């Protein structure tokens, strides 16, 4: 393997603010903002539903509009700061900019960008296609923000991730479903190489803001160097099966299509990702998200004509 060790970078960090502390954390963040930026007003504050971050919105009389985000997990904070410092500049103004980062309090401040989330914006078919083309071009720029590298142990990394998730999956998935996932993970051994790049890791329409004919990318807290295909996984399995026209536009914007090996990896990793989606959603009580994972797993099993044996 060359480049970064994705075994370390890929480990999830479940840290969050305890529910009984969230109110205090938001109050502390508001006070920090007022002290650090006395010429700015705190106009709103809220927390993420999963408790991983607290956020304050700031506004200045001169028209400045910023967001201050405090992380519960040092790893997530470091990932986001790294992305903003090293990779986001490649998006040339199509993403927030880093104002400051405070390592002591795990707080970063970024500029606001205009627009509404693409998944919550009524769009014509033509506008949907244009949005996907622009999003594809931005993802290519993000992936090219660091020198290319290749890992030769991609399949082994996924197998290790599967083994970590398996005990939890055994309590939720049926035997035949888990057997199907295991087959997919083992089949990745035929495709051990993968191209590494800076990855957003949550590159979906909810993190694309639309403002006229502009698209802005937000929320880089999951970003890290990883196999490039991860940024296509949710689109490939949750959006494009029903809208192949959007796939065509996105890849046209991206400027290149998948190799045969990448197509195989996307299909097989989609099985593993469906499993982790189902397990995580069940554990946190997110029935809608669990349904998304189950729909993907059901479709992939049907396409593979897998009898569960």
ZATOR-534608 format. One record per residue: residue in three letters; x, y, z of N, C-alpha, C, O in turn. Coordinates in steps of 0.05 Angstrom, whole numbers, padded with zeros to 5 digits, always signed. Layout:
N
ALAXYZXYZXYZXYZ/...
***
This chain:
309
UNK+00017-00024+00000+00000+00000+00000+00017+00025+00000+00038+00026+00014/UNK+00009+00045-00015+00023+00071-00015+00004+00091-00004-00021+00088-00006/UNK+00014+00113+00006-00003+00134+00016-00011+00130+00045+00007+00125+00062/UNK-00037+00131+00052-00046+00131+00080-00056+00103+00087-00066+00088+00070/UNK-00054+00097+00113-00065+00071+00123-00094+00074+00128-00102+00086+00148/UNK-00111+00064+00110-00140+00068+00113-00152+00051+00134-00176+00054+00140/UNK-00137+00032+00145-00147+00017+00168-00152+00036+00192-00173+00034+00205/UNK-00134+00054+00196-00137+00073+00218-00157+00094+00211-00174+00101+00227/UNK-00155+00105+00187-00172+00127+00179-00202+00119+00178-00219+00136+00181/UNK-00207+00093+00173-00235+00085+00169-00250+00078+00194-00274+00073+00193/UNK-00237+00078+00217-00250+00070+00241-00271+00091+00249-00265+00114+00251/UNK-00297+00082+00253-00317+00101+00261-00313+00111+00289-00302+00097+00306/UNK-00321+00136+00294-00319+00147+00321-00347+00153+00332-00359+00172+00322/UNK-00357+00137+00351-00385+00140+00360-00389+00162+00381-00411+00165+00390/UNK-00368+00177+00388-00370+00196+00410-00391+00217+00404-00394+00227+00382/UNK-00407+00223+00425-00427+00244+00423-00430+00257+00450-00421+00246+00470/UNK-00442+00281+00450-00448+00294+00476-00470+00279+00490-00491+00273+00477/UNK-00467+00273+00515-00490+00260+00530-00514+00278+00529-00512+00302+00529/UNK-00537+00265+00527-00562+00280+00525-00566+00301+00546-00577+00323+00541/UNK-00558+00294+00571-00562+00313+00593-00542+00336+00593-00544+00354+00609/UNK-00522+00335+00574-00502+00356+00572-00507+00374+00548-00495+00396+00547/UNK-00524+00366+00530-00526+00381+00505-00534+00410+00509-00522+00428+00497/UNK-00553+00414+00527-00562+00442+00532-00539+00459+00542-00536+00482+00534/UNK-00523+00447+00560-00500+00462+00571-00479+00467+00550-00467+00488+00549/UNK-00474+00447+00533-00454+00450+00511-00462+00473+00493-00445+00489+00485/UNK-00488+00474+00486-00497+00495+00468-00494+00523+00481-00485+00542+00469/UNK-00500+00524+00507-00497+00549+00522-00467+00557+00523-00460+00580+00520/UNK-00450+00537+00528-00421+00543+00529-00410+00552+00502-00394+00570+00500/UNK-00420+00540+00480-00412+00548+00453-00421+00576+00447-00406+00592+00436/UNK-00446+00583+00455-00456+00610+00451-00439+00630+00465-00432+00651+00454/UNK-00432+00624+00490-00415+00642+00506-00387+00645+00493-00376+00666+00493/UNK-00376+00622+00483-00350+00623+00470-00351+00641+00445-00333+00656+00440/UNK-00373+00639+00430-00376+00655+00406-00377+00685+00413-00364+00701+00400/UNK-00392+00692+00433-00394+00720+00441-00368+00731+00451-00361+00754+00446/UNK-00353+00714+00465-00327+00723+00475-00306+00725+00453-00290+00744+00453/UNK-00306+00706+00435-00286+00705+00414-00291+00725+00392-00273+00736+00380/UNK-00317+00730+00386-00325+00748+00365-00344+00769+00376-00368+00767+00371/UNK-00335+00788+00392-00353+00807+00405-00369+00824+00385-00389+00836+00392/UNK-00359+00826+00361-00373+00842+00341-00394+00826+00325-00406+00836+00306/UNK-00398+00801+00332-00417+00784+00319-00440+00776+00338-00436+00775+00362/UNK-00464+00772+00327-00487+00764+00343-00492+00734+00339-00489+00724+00316/UNK-00499+00720+00360-00508+00692+00358-00538+00693+00351-00554+00701+00368/UNK-00545+00685+00327-00572+00687+00318-00588+00662+00321-00613+00662+00320/UNK-00575+00639+00324-00589+00614+00327-00569+00593+00338-00545+00596+00334/UNK-00579+00573+00350-00562+00551+00360-00578+00525+00360-00603+00525+00364/UNK-00565+00503+00354-00578+00477+00353-00557+00455+00355-00533+00460+00354/UNK-00567+00431+00357-00549+00408+00358-00557+00388+00337-00580+00388+00327/UNK-00539+00371+00329-00545+00349+00311-00563+00329+00325-00559+00324+00349/UNK-00582+00316+00311-00599+00295+00324-00583+00273+00337-00592+00262+00357/UNK-00559+00266+00326-00543+00245+00338-00525+00254+00360-00511+00238+00372/UNK-00526+00280+00367-00511+00290+00389-00481+00293+00385-00466+00296+00404/UNK-00472+00291+00360-00443+00292+00354-00432+00320+00353-00408+00324+00357/UNK-00449+00340+00347-00440+00368+00345-00461+00387+00356-00485+00380+00357/UNK-00451+00410+00365-00469+00432+00372-00461+00455+00353-00437+00459+00347/UNK-00480+00471+00344-00475+00491+00324-00488+00518+00332-00511+00518+00342/UNK-00474+00540+00327-00485+00567+00331-00482+00582+00304-00461+00579+00291/UNK-00502+00597+00298-00500+00615+00275-00493+00643+00284-00505+00652+00304/UNK-00475+00656+00270-00466+00682+00277-00471+00702+00254-00468+00694+00231/UNK-00477+00726+00261-00481+00747+00241-00469+00773+00250-00469+00779+00274/UNK-00457+00788+00231-00445+00813+00237-00460+00836+00222-00473+00831+00202/UNK-00458+00860+00233-00472+00882+00220-00461+00888+00192-00474+00901+00176/UNK-00436+00878+00187-00424+00883+00161-00432+00862+00140-00422+00862+00118/UNK-00451+00844+00147-00460+00824+00128-00447+00797+00131-00455+00778+00117/UNK-00428+00794+00149-00415+00768+00153-00435+00749+00165-00452+00756+00182/UNK-00434+00724+00156-00451+00702+00166-00434+00677+00169-00424+00666+00149/UNK-00431+00668+00194-00413+00646+00199-00428+00624+00215-00449+00629+00226/UNK-00416+00600+00215-00425+00578+00232-00402+00570+00250-00380+00566+00240/UNK-00408+00566+00276-00389+00555+00294-00398+00527+00302-00421+00523+00310/UNK-00381+00507+00299-00388+00480+00304-00369+00468+00325-00345+00469+00321/UNK-00381+00457+00346-00365+00444+00367-00369+00414+00365-00392+00404+00366/UNK-00347+00400+00363-00349+00370+00361-00346+00357+00388-00333+00367+00406/UNK-00360+00334+00391-00356+00317+00415-00331+00300+00412-00318+00294+00432/UNK-00325+00292+00387-00303+00273+00383-00279+00287+00371-00281+00300+00350/UNK-00255+00285+00383-00231+00297+00371-00225+00287+00343-00216+00303+00327/UNK-00231+00262+00337-00225+00251+00311-00241+00265+00289-00231+00273+00268/UNK-00267+00269+00295-00285+00283+00275-00276+00312+00272-00276+00322+00249/UNK-00268+00325+00294-00258+00352+00292-00234+00354+00274-00232+00371+00257/UNK-00214+00336+00279-00190+00336+00264-00195+00331+00234-00183+00343+00216/UNK-00213+00312+00229-00220+00306+00201-00231+00331+00187-00223+00337+00164/UNK-00249+00345+00200-00262+00368+00187-00242+00391+00183-00242+00404+00162/UNK-00226+00396+00203-00206+00417+00200-00186+00410+00178-00179+00428+00162/UNK-00177+00386+00177-00159+00377+00155-00171+00382+00128-00159+00392+00110/UNK-00197+00374+00125-00210+00378+00100-00211+00407+00092-00205+00415+00069/UNK-00219+00424+00111-00221+00453+00105-00194+00466+00098-00193+00483+00081/UNK-00173+00457+00112-00147+00469+00107-00134+00459+00082-00121+00474+00067/UNK-00136+00433+00077-00120+00421+00056-00135+00415+00030-00123+00417+00008/UNK-00161+00410+00031-00175+00400+00007-00197+00418-00003-00201+00422-00027/UNK-00212+00430+00016-00235+00447+00007-00226+00470-00011-00242+00478-00028/UNK-00202+00483-00007-00195+00504-00026-00195+00496-00055-00198+00513-00072/UNK-00193+00470-00061-00194+00461-00088-00222+00465-00101-00225+00464-00125/UNK-00242+00469-00084-00269+00474-00094-00274+00503-00103-00295+00510-00112/UNK-00254+00519-00099-00254+00546-00111-00279+00562-00104-00292+00573-00122/UNK-00285+00564-00079-00308+00581-00070-00335+00567-00070-00355+00579-00063/UNK-00335+00541-00077-00361+00527-00078-00364+00510-00052-00376+00489-00053/UNK-00354+00521-00030-00357+00509-00004-00351+00530+00017-00339+00551+00010/UNK-00359+00526+00042-00352+00545+00063-00321+00547+00065-00307+00530+00057/UNK-00312+00570+00076-00284+00573+00082-00279+00572+00111-00296+00580+00127/UNK-00255+00563+00119-00248+00561+00147-00240+00589+00158-00222+00602+00147/UNK-00254+00598+00179-00247+00623+00192-00226+00619+00213-00206+00633+00215/UNK-00231+00599+00231-00212+00592+00252-00219+00564+00263-00241+00554+00259/UNK-00199+00553+00276-00203+00527+00290-00189+00528+00317-00166+00536+00319/UNK-00204+00521+00337-00194+00521+00365-00192+00493+00375-00212+00479+00381/UNK-00167+00483+00376-00162+00455+00383-00170+00449+00412-00176+00426+00418/UNK-00169+00468+00429-00175+00463+00457-00204+00456+00461-00211+00437+00476/UNK-00222+00471+00448-00251+00466+00452-00263+00450+00430-00287+00444+00430/UNK-00246+00441+00410-00256+00425+00387-00277+00440+00372-00298+00429+00364/UNK-00272+00466+00368-00291+00484+00354-00279+00495+00329-00256+00505+00329/UNK-00294+00494+00307-00285+00508+00283-00306+00527+00274-00330+00523+00279/UNK-00298+00548+00261-00316+00568+00250-00312+00570+00220-00290+00573+00211/UNK-00334+00569+00206-00333+00570+00176-00352+00591+00166-00372+00598+00179/UNK-00347+00601+00142-00365+00620+00130-00390+00606+00120-00389+00582+00114/UNK-00412+00620+00119-00437+00609+00108-00436+00612+00078-00424+00630+00067/UNK-00450+00593+00065-00454+00595+00036-00484+00596+00031-00500+00585+00047/UNK-00492+00608+00009-00521+00610+00004-00533+00585-00007-00519+00566-00015/UNK-00559+00584-00006-00573+00561-00019-00589+00544+00000-00589+00548+00024/UNK-00604+00526-00012-00620+00506+00003-00611+00478-00005-00602+00474-00027/UNK-00614+00459+00013-00605+00431+00007-00620+00421-00018-00644+00424-00021/UNK-00605+00408-00035-00616+00398-00060-00638+00378-00056-00657+00376-00072/UNK-00637+00363-00034-00657+00342-00029-00683+00354-00018-00703+00341-00015/UNK-00682+00381-00011-00706+00394+00000-00715+00417-00018-00731+00433-00010/UNK-00704+00418-00042-00710+00439-00061-00726+00428-00085-00717+00410-00098/UNK-00750+00439-00090-00765+00429-00114-00750+00436-00139-00743+00459-00144/UNK-00744+00416-00155-00729+00420-00179-00742+00407-00203-00755+00386-00201/UNK-00740+00419-00226-00749+00406-00250-00729+00384-00258-00707+00383-00247/UNK-00737+00367-00276-00718+00346-00284-00693+00358-00296-00671+00348-00291/UNK-00697+00379-00311-00673+00392-00323-00655+00403-00301-00630+00400-00303/UNK-00666+00415-00280-00650+00426-00259-00636+00404-00242-00614+00407-00234/UNK-00650+00382-00238-00638+00359-00224-00613+00349-00239-00593+00344-00228/UNK-00616+00347-00265-00594+00338-00281-00570+00357-00280-00547+00349-00278/UNK-00577+00383-00282-00555+00403-00280-00541+00403-00253-00517+00406-00251/UNK-00557+00399-00232-00546+00397-00205-00527+00374-00203-00505+00376-00192/UNK-00534+00350-00213-00517+00327-00212-00492+00331-00228-00470+00322-00220/UNK-00494+00344-00251-00470+00349-00267-00451+00367-00252-00427+00362-00252/UNK-00461+00388-00239-00444+00406-00224-00432+00392-00200-00409+00396-00193/UNK-00448+00376-00187-00438+00361-00163-00416+00342-00171-00397+00338-00156/UNK-00419+00329-00194-00398+00311-00204-00372+00326-00209-00351+00316-00203/UNK-00374+00350-00221-00350+00366-00226-00336+00374-00200-00311+00374-00198/UNK-00352+00381-00180-00340+00389-00154-00327+00365-00140-00306+00368-00128/UNK-00339+00341-00142-00327+00318-00130-00301+00311-00143-00282+00304-00129/UNK-00299+00314-00169-00273+00309-00183-00252+00328-00173-00229+00320-00168/UNK-00259+00354-00169-00240+00373-00159-00231+00366-00131-00207+00369-00124/UNK-00250+00357-00114-00243+00349-00087-00224+00325-00087-00205+00324-00072/UNK-00231+00305-00103-00214+00281-00105-00186+00287-00115-00167+00273-00108/UNK-00183+00308-00131-00157+00316-00141-00142+00336-00124-00121+00346-00132/UNK-00152+00341-00100-00139+00360-00082-00114+00350-00069-00100+00365-00055/UNK-00108+00324-00072-00083+00312-00062-00072+00294-00083-00087+00284-00100/UNK-00046+00289-00083-00034+00271-00102-00047+00243-00101-00054+00233-00080/UNK-00051+00230-00124-00063+00204-00125-00046+00183-00111-00021+00185-00111/UNK-00059+00163-00100-00046+00140-00088-00063+00115-00092-00086+00117-00099/UNK-00051+00092-00088-00065+00067-00092-00060+00049-00067-00038+00047-00057/UNK-00081+00036-00058-00079+00016-00038-00082-00012-00050-00098-00015-00068/UNK-00067-00031-00041-00069-00058-00052-00083-00077-00032-00085-00101-00037/UNK-00092-00066-00009-00105-00083+00010-00134-00074+00016-00144-00077+00038/UNK-00146-00063-00005-00174-00054-00002-00192-00076+00008-00208-00072+00026/UNK-00190-00100-00004-00208-00122+00003-00204-00130+00032-00223-00136+00046/UNK-00179-00130+00041-00173-00137+00069-00185-00117+00088-00195-00125+00109/UNK-00184-00092+00081-00195-00071+00098-00225-00075+00102-00236-00073+00124/UNK-00239-00081+00079-00268-00085+00081-00274-00110+00097-00294-00111+00112/UNK-00258-00131+00094-00262-00155+00110-00260-00149+00140-00275-00159+00156/UNK-00240-00133+00147-00236-00126+00175-00260-00110+00185-00269-00114+00208/UNK-00269-00091+00168-00293-00076+00177-00317-00094+00181-00332-00091+00200/UNK-00320-00113+00163-00343-00132+00165-00341-00148+00191-00361-00151+00205/UNK-00317-00157+00198-00314-00173+00223-00321-00157+00248-00331-00167+00267/UNK-00315-00131+00247-00322-00113+00269-00352-00109+00272-00363-00107+00294/UNK-00366-00109+00249-00395-00104+00249-00411-00130+00253-00434-00130+00262/UNK-00399-00153+00247-00414-00178+00246-00428-00185+00272-00451-00192+00271/UNK-00415-00183+00295-00430-00190+00320-00456-00174+00323-00476-00185+00333/UNK-00455-00149+00316-00480-00133+00318-00500-00140+00297-00524-00141+00302/UNK-00490-00146+00273-00508-00154+00251-00522-00180+00256-00545-00184+00248/UNK-00508-00199+00270-00520-00225+00275-00546-00223+00292-00563-00240+00291/UNK-00548-00201+00307-00572-00197+00324-00595-00185+00309-00617-00184+00319/UNK-00590-00176+00284-00610-00160+00269-00617-00173+00242-00640-00175+00235/UNK-00597-00181+00227-00602-00193+00201-00609-00222+00203-00601-00236+00221/UNK-00625-00231+00183-00630-00260+00181-00606-00275+00172-00587-00263+00160/UNK-00605-00301+00177-00581-00317+00170-00575-00315+00141-00551-00312+00134/UNK-00595-00317+00124-00590-00316+00095-00580-00289+00086-00565-00287+00067/UNK-00589-00268+00099-00580-00241+00093-00550-00238+00100-00534-00227+00085/UNK-00543-00247+00124-00516-00244+00132-00497-00261+00115-00475-00254+00110/UNK-00507-00284+00107-00491-00302+00089-00486-00288+00062-00464-00290+00051/UNK-00506-00273+00052-00503-00258+00027-00482-00236+00030-00465-00232+00012/UNK-00482-00222+00053-00463-00201+00058-00435-00213+00059-00416-00202+00048/UNK-00432-00236+00073-00406-00248+00076-00395-00257+00049-00371-00254+00044/UNK-00412-00267+00031-00403-00275+00004-00393-00251-00011-00372-00252-00024/UNK-00407-00228-00009-00398-00204-00023-00371-00195-00012-00354-00187-00028/UNK-00367-00195+00014-00342-00187+00026-00319-00204+00016-00298-00194+00009/UNK-00323-00230+00016-00302-00249+00006-00297-00245-00023-00274-00248-00032/UNK-00318-00238-00039-00314-00235-00068-00296-00211-00074-00285-00209-00096/UNK-00294-00192-00055-00276-00169-00060-00247-00177-00062-00231-00161-00072/UNK-00240-00201-00054-00212-00210-00056-00203-00210-00085-00179-00209-00090/UNK-00222-00211-00104-00214-00210-00132-00208-00182-00141-00199-00178-00164/UNK-00213-00162-00124-00208-00134-00132-00195-00120-00109-00207-00102-00096/UNK-00170-00126-00103-00156-00116-00079-00146-00087-00081-00140-00075-00061/UNK-00143-00077-00106-00132-00050-00109-00154-00029-00111-00176-00034-00122/UNK-00148-00006-00100-00167+00016-00101-00152+00043-00101-00131+00045-00089/UNK-00162+00062-00116-00150+00089-00117-00158+00105-00092-00182+00106-00086/UNK-00139+00116-00079-00144+00133-00056-00145+00162-00063-00132+00171-00082/UNK-00162+00177-00048-00166+00205-00054-00178+00218-00029-00189+00204-00012/UNK-00177+00245-00027-00193+00258-00006-00222+00252-00011-00232+00257-00033/UNK-00236+00241+00008-00264+00233+00005-00282+00249+00024-00275+00253+00047/UNK-00305+00257+00014-00324+00271+00031-00338+00252+00050-00342+00258+00073/UNK-00345+00228+00040-00356+00206+00055-00386+00210+00062-00397+00193+00076/UNK-00398+00232+00054-00427+00235+00057-00437+00252+00034-00451+00271+00037/UNK-00428+00244+00010-00432+00261-00014-00460+00255-00026-00462+00239-00045/UNK-00480+00268-00015-00508+00264-00024-00521+00291-00026-00510+00311-00018/UNK-00545+00291-00037-00559+00316-00043-00564+00333-00018-00568+00357-00020/UNK-00565+00320+00006-00570+00336+00030-00546+00354+00037-00549+00373+00052/UNK-00523+00348+00026-00499+00364+00030-00491+00380+00006-00469+00390+00004/UNK-00510+00384-00013-00506+00402-00035-00526+00425-00032-00551+00420-00031/UNK-00517+00449-00030-00535+00472-00029-00537+00484-00057-00518+00488-00071/UNK-00562+00490-00064-00567+00502-00090-00575+00531-00087-00592+00538-00072/UNK-00561+00548-00103-00567+00576-00103-00566+00585-00132-00544+00591-00143/UNK-00589+00587-00145-00590+00593-00174-00577+00571-00189-00585+00547-00187/UNK-00556+00577-00205-00543+00557-00220-00517+00548-00207-00500+00535-00219/UNK-00513+00555-00181-00490+00547-00166-00496+00523-00148-00519+00521-00138/UNK-00477+00506-00143-00479+00485-00124-00455+00488-00104-00432+00491-00112/UNK-00462+00486-00078-00442+00488-00057-00442+00462-00042-00463+00450-00037/UNK-00418+00454-00033-00415+00429-00017-00410+00437+00012-00394+00455+00017/UNK-00424+00423+00030-00421+00429+00059-00416+00404+00075-00417+00382+00064/UNK-00410+00407+00100-00407+00386+00120-00385+00366+00113-00389+00346+00099/UNK-00361+00372+00122-00337+00355+00116-00327+00340+00140-00304+00331+00141/UNK-00345+00335+00160-00336+00322+00185-00329+00293+00181-00316+00281+00198/UNK-00339+00280+00160-00333+00252+00155-00309+00249+00135-00301+00227+00129/UNK-00299+00271+00125-00279+00271+00104-00253+00258+00114-00244+00262+00137/UNK-00241+00243+00097-00215+00231+00102-00204+00219+00076-00219+00216+00057/UNK-00179+00212+00076-00168+00197+00054-00178+00169+00054-00176+00155+00075/UNK-00190+00160+00032-00202+00134+00031-00204+00126+00002-00197+00141-00016/UNK-00215+00102-00002-00219+00092-00029-00240+00111-00043-00261+00117-00032/UNK-00233+00120-00067-00249+00140-00081-00278+00131-00085-00296+00148-00085/UNK-00283+00105-00087-00310+00096-00093-00330+00102-00071-00354+00102-00076/UNK-00320+00106-00046-00339+00111-00024-00356+00135-00029-00379+00136-00020/UNK-00347+00155-00044-00363+00179-00049-00385+00174-00069-00402+00192-00073/UNK-00385+00151-00082-00406+00145-00102-00426+00125-00091-00447+00120-00103/UNK-00420+00113-00068-00435+00090-00059-00464+00095-00055-00481+00081-00065/UNK-00471+00116-00040-00499+00121-00034-00514+00129-00059-00537+00121-00063/UNK-00501+00145-00076-00514+00153-00101-00520+00128-00119-00541+00125-00130/UNK-00500+00111-00120-00502+00087-00137-00525+00069-00128-00538+00056-00144/UNK-00529+00067-00102-00548+00047-00092-00575+00059-00082-00594+00044-00078/UNK-00576+00085-00078-00600+00097-00067-00614+00116-00087-00638+00122-00084/UNK-00599+00126-00106-00611+00146-00125-00610+00136-00153-00631+00136-00167/UNK-00587+00129-00163-00584+00123-00192-00599+00098-00202-00606+00098-00225/UNK-00605+00078-00185-00620+00055-00196-00648+00065-00206-00659+00053-00225/UNK-00659+00086-00194-00685+00096-00203-00682+00119-00222-00702+00126-00236/UNK-00658+00131-00224-00654+00154-00242-00627+00151-00256-00608+00165-00250/UNK-00626+00133-00276-00601+00130-00291-00592+00156-00305-00569+00159-00311/UNK-00611+00173-00311-00604+00199-00324-00587+00216-00306-00570+00231-00316/UNK-00592+00214-00280-00575+00230-00261-00547+00218-00259-00528+00233-00256/UNK-00545+00192-00261-00518+00180-00261-00503+00190-00286-00479+00197-00283/UNK-00516+00190-00308-00502+00199-00333-00492+00228-00330-00470+00234-00338/UNK-00509+00245-00319-00501+00273-00316-00478+00276-00296-00459+00291-00300/UNK-00481+00262-00273-00460+00264-00252-00433+00255-00263-00413+00269-00259/UNK-00432+00232-00277-00407+00222-00287-00396+00240-00309-00372+00242-00313/UNK-00414+00252-00324-00404+00271-00345-00390+00295-00331-00370+00304-00340/UNK-00402+00304-00309-00389+00326-00294-00363+00317-00281-00344+00332-00280/UNK-00363+00292-00272-00339+00281-00259-00316+00278-00280-00293+00281-00273/UNK-00323+00272-00304-00303+00271-00325-00291+00244-00331-00273+00242-00348/UNK-00300+00223-00318-00291+00196-00324-00311+00177-00312-00325+00183-00293/UNK-00312+00153-00324-00331+00133-00314-00315+00113-00297-00291+00115-00294/UNK-00329+00093-00286-00316+00073-00269-00302+00052-00286-00311+00046-00308/UNK-00281+00042-00275-00268+00018-00288-00285-00006-00281-00303-00005-00264/UNK-00279-00028-00294-00293-00053-00288-00289-00062-00260-00308-00071-00246/UNK-00265-00059-00250-00259-00066-00222-00275-00048-00203-00285-00058-00183/UNK-00277-00022-00209-00292-00004-00191-00322-00010-00192-00335-00008-00171/UNK-00332-00018-00215-00360-00026-00216-00366-00050-00198-00385-00051-00183/UNK-00348-00069-00198-00350-00093-00181-00348-00085-00152-00364-00094-00135/UNK-00329-00068-00145-00326-00059-00118-00350-00044-00108-00359-00047-00085/UNK-00362-00027-00125-00385-00012-00117-00409-00030-00111-00423-00026-00092/UNK-00412-00050-00127-00434-00069-00122-00430-00085-00097-00448-00087-00080/UNK-00406-00095-00093-00400-00112-00070-00399-00095-00044-00409-00104-00023/UNK-00388-00072-00045-00387-00054-00022-00415-00044-00015-00421-00038+00008/UNK-00432-00042-00036-00460-00034-00031-00474-00054-00013-00491-00046+00004/UNK-00467-00079-00015-00479-00100+00002-00470-00095+00031-00486-00095+00049/UNK-00444-00091+00035-00433-00086+00061-00445-00061+00073-00452-00060+00097/UNK-00447-00040+00057-00457-00014+00067-00487-00017+00075-00496-00004+00094/UNK-00502-00033+00060-00530-00037+00067-00532-00050+00094-00549-00043+00110/UNK-00514-00069+00099-00514-00083+00126-00508-00062+00148-00523-00062+00168/UNK-00488-00046+00145-00481-00027+00166-00503-00006+00170-00508+00003+00192/UNK-00516+00001+00148-00538+00020+00150-00561+00008+00167-00571+00022+00184/UNK-00568-00016+00161-00590-00030+00176-00583-00032+00205-00599-00026+00222/UNK-00559-00041+00211-00551-00045+00239-00550-00018+00254-00561-00016+00276/UNK-00537+00001+00243-00535+00027+00256-00562+00039+00261-00569+00049+00282/UNK-00579+00038+00240-00606+00050+00242-00623+00036+00263-00638+00049+00278/UNK-00621+00010+00264-00636-00005+00285-00627+00003+00313-00643+00006+00331/UNK-00601+00006+00316-00589+00011+00343-00597+00039+00353-00600+00044+00377/UNK-00601+00058+00334-00608+00085+00342-00637+00091+00339-00647+00113+00345/UNK-00652+00071+00329-00681+00074+00327-00690+00091+00303-00712+00103+00304/UNK-00674+00092+00282-00681+00107+00258-00694+00088+00238-00680+00076+00221/UNK-00721+00086+00239-00735+00066+00222-00733+00073+00193-00732+00056+00176/UNK-00734+00099+00186-00733+00107+00158-00706+00100+00146-00705+00090+00123/UNK-00684+00104+00161-00658+00098+00150-00654+00068+00149-00641+00058+00130/UNK-00665+00053+00168-00664+00024+00166-00678+00014+00141-00669-00005+00128/UNK-00700+00027+00134-00715+00019+00110-00699+00023+00085-00700+00008+00066/UNK-00683+00045+00085-00666+00051+00062-00646+00028+00059-00642+00017+00037/UNK-00633+00020+00081-00613-00002+00080-00626-00028+00071-00614-00043+00055/UNK-00650-00034+00081-00663-00059+00074-00672-00059+00045-00671-00080+00031/UNK-00680-00036+00035-00688-00034+00006-00664-00040-00012-00666-00055-00031/UNK-00640-00029-00004-00616-00034-00020-00608-00063-00019-00602-00076-00039/UNK-00608-00075+00005-00600-00103+00008-00619-00121-00007-00611-00140-00020/UNK-00645-00116-00006-00665-00132-00020-00661-00130-00050-00662-00151-00064/UNK-00655-00106-00060-00651-00103-00089-00626-00117-00098-00626-00131-00119/UNK-00604-00115-00083-00579-00128-00091-00582-00158-00090-00570-00172-00107/UNK-00596-00169-00070-00600-00198-00069-00617-00207-00093-00611-00228-00105/UNK-00637-00191-00101-00653-00198-00123-00637-00198-00149-00640-00215-00166/UNK-00620-00177-00152-00604-00175-00176-00584-00198-00178-00578-00207-00200/UNK-00574-00206-00156-00555-00228-00156-00569-00256-00158-00555-00276-00160/UNK-00595-00255-00156-00611-00280-00156-00600-00299-00134-00597-00323-00139/UNK-00595-00287-00111-00583-00303-00090-00606-00318-00075-00625-00306-00065/UNK-00603-00344-00073-00624-00360-00058-00619-00362-00029-00635-00374-00014/UNK-00598-00349-00019-00591-00351+00009-00575-00375+00016-00573-00382+00040/UNK-00563-00388-00003-00547-00412+00002-00517-00406-00002-00501-00423+00002/
***
